[in-house]
Amino acid sequence: MNHPHSHPAPGNPGHPGKQGHPGKPGPDNANTIRLVAWETTRRCNLACKHCRAVAEDHPYDNELSTQASFRLLDQIREVGTPIIILTGGEPLLREDIFDIAAHGTKIGLRMVMAPNGTLITPEIAEKLKASGIKRISVSLDGSTPQSHDDFRGVENAFHDSIRGIEIAKAAGLEFQINTVITKTNLEEIPKILSLAESLGAVAHHIFLLVPTGRGKYIADSGIDSKEYEETLNWFYDQRDKTSLQLKATCAPHYYRILRQRAKADGKKVTFETHGLDAVTRGCLAGTGFCFISHVGRVQTCGFLDVTCGDITQKTFKEVWEKSIVFNELRDFNNLENKCGICEYKKVCGGCRARAYEATGSYLAEEPLCSYQPKKSYKK
């Protein structure tokens, strides 16, 4: 699973990168689909401070019907066999969510879900398993009820999420903990990792705040580039100290830091030494990953507020293969300024969503990166 339960909202249909050509597919099988995050509903029972969807607890119009949902999964299966993240909003608020999960499972897709944990009961845990859900992710953004509830905007959210996690664990359902890092919880991250271990999680995924949706209103809570480097170096140091799978998301610099640290230790980064971190890259937007909104709009990622197609108008295959935005991002030579000349651009790539929010161009340099490439460029 790649994203926390809230995902970025669909935006305008413009293409504020390089215009007028679809670009060439980039190197290294850059258009092999690996992950799809699908906002099955925008409805949510929480009111998280960082929510890019600004989700609320009421029905939303024009969400994909059950049959349209099945067609979408069938169309994705024509393109490949990615992991499908059923997200929201709160996916458990869709009455047909188990039918959707079961359909994906039946046609050979790996189905996972990102609920917030508060609605999980023993009955729901069994339905999740029966429908073929392989793993759930639950977000914990504080190590205490006070800090988590403040971030999530609802009293007892921490207690209810922990209860849901314990129920999932008792049912034998694999789970991971996701954490969005801001200035307010930065010092709590070690405690949240310890909590994830004590709960029996299989993984801890950290997410660096991307200022979209409600996240714009707490943009000043985002950590700066120095704290970013320090946090990712600390995260690297935990690799040998925990049994949990660790992954940094919306934090592409981690894949540069990983190689810098390995080189300093006299190690080569391989699958044997660093697992999946050795064979993935930082920003997957539009390359191995895409986001589909509750009404069928396709984006390179949930946080990059640019619409690349609409699966109610075109097939998923058409959008995935022919979108100008996707194809521009698959050619890393299109990246501009510092990112464009960086020797780590194939493994990092910078956060395209942060670049877009800062400059209006998704090809611009990542604003939160303090690294200076070996080459130089003229501004």
RASULTA-V641497 format. One line per field, one symbol per residue. ss: DSSP state (@ for helix, = for strand, . for the rest). burial: # if it has 16 or more other ideal C-beta (glycine too) atoms within 10 Angstrom, else .. A space follows every 10 residues. Layout:
BEGIN
ss: ???
burial: ???
END
This chain:
BEGIN
ss: .....=.... .=........ .......... ....=====. .......... .......... .....@@@@@ @@@@@@@@@. ..======.. @@@...@@@@ @@@@@@...= ===....... .@@@@@@@@@ .....====. ....@@@@@@ @@....@@@@ @@@@@@@@@@ ....====== =....@@@@@ @@@@@@@@@. ..======.. ..@@@@@@@@ @...@@@@@@ @@@@@@@@@@ ....=====. ...@@@@@@@ @@@@...... @@@@@@@@.. ....=...== ==....===. .....=..== .....@@@@@ @@.@@@@@@@ .@@@..@@@@ @......... .@@@@@@@@. .......... .........
burial: ########## ....###... ..#.##...# #.######## ######.### #####..... ..##....## ###.###.#. .######### ####..##.# #####...## ########.# ...##.##.. ########## ###...#### ##.#..##.# ##.##.##.. #.######## ##.##..##. .##.##..#. #.######## #####..#.. ###....##. ##..##.... ...#.##### #########. ##......#. ...#..##.# ########## ########## ########## #..###..## ..######## ##.####### .#.##.#### #######... ######.##. #.#......
END
